[in-house]
Amino acid sequence: MSTLLDHLSTAVVALDGELRFTRLNAAAEELFSVSGRQLEGKALTDYLVADQPFVNNLRRLLETQRSYVSYGADLLLTYGRTMIVDYR
């Protein structure tokens, strides 16, 4: 399965219940400009601004165990870069 994920052009990021990185594919590594091994175990909020709708929605999803889809969402990285992403 890891090989399949690495060949996708779409960035795939897996997080644990504490919003720490557990797995990134090659496209996600390119998106964050860092290797997945460097991110594994690190908090998502080390790389994304913590108080933004994307992160708040992830926290809410963990609490409610519900799914959520957003298209064209702004994602603000800690170093000032903003991206528009789709997530579910």
N, C-alpha and C positions, 0 to 999 in steps of 0.2 A: 504494500500500500504506500509506503514512503516513496518508492520510486515513481508511482503514478502521480502523487502530489507534486513531486519535484519537477515534473514535466508540464504541469499546468501553467498557463500564462497568467492566470488569476492568482493573486496573493491569498494564501491560506494561512491563518494563524490560529493555533490552539492555545487556550488559556485554562488554568485550573480555577478552582473556586475562590482563590485569593487574587485573581486577575494577574497571575504570573504566567509568563510565556512557557509553554511546554513543547511546542513544535512550530516550526515555520518552514514553508517550502521556499524554493529558490526565488520565486517572484516576490515573496514577502521580505526575504533578505534584501533584495534590491530596493524595495519600497522603503525599508528602514535604513538602508545603507550600512548594514552590519550583518555579520554572520549569525545564523541561528544558534550556534553553539555559544556565542557571546551573550545572546539574549535569554537562553534557557534558564529558568528560575528567577529571572529579574521581573520586577513589577512593570506592568503595562504603563503605569503612571510615571515611570522613570523616563518614558519616551513620548508620552502624550500628556497634554495639559489635563490635570485631574478633574477640574470643574468645567466640564463641557458636556453637552447632551449625549454624545457617544458613550462616554465613560459612565455617566449617570444611568443611561439605559442598560448598560451591561450589569451594573450593580443591581438594578431593579429586576432584571431577568434572573439573576442568581437567587434573589429573594422570593420571587413568585414562581419560578420554574416554568415560565411561559416563553413562547417564541416571539420574535420580533423581527420585522424586516424594514429596512430603510434604504431608499435609493437617493443618491445625490446628497448624502450627508457630508457636512464639513467636518474634517478631522484635523485638529490643531496639534502639531508636534511640539515638544518642549523647546526645540531650537528655532521656533518661529515659522516653520513651513506649514502651510495649510494644504490639505488634499481634499478632493471630493471623492467619496467612496460609497459603495453599496455594501450593506452588511446584513447578515441574518444570523 
